[in-house]
Amino acid sequence: MTHGLSGWRKSTYSGANTGCVEVGSAPGLVGVRDTKDRDSGTLAVPREAWTRFVAAVKTDRFRG
């Protein structure tokens, strides 16, 4: 189920021959899927959670 997600866009960090992710949106939701296997499933998360996740990545909070 895609929850009406649309506007899919590929990460700008993706190369021409590398797998990466696409992000789509719907009211209150953000979806994430694999660019090389779009039919394998979509992770849909609340927009607030996605915003916090992206902020954490940008501030390098996940570096070990």
Secondary structure, DSSP 8 states (H G I E B T S, - for coil): --TT-EEEEE-TT--TTS--EEEEEETTEEEEEETT-GGG--EEEEHHHHHHHHHHHHTTTT--
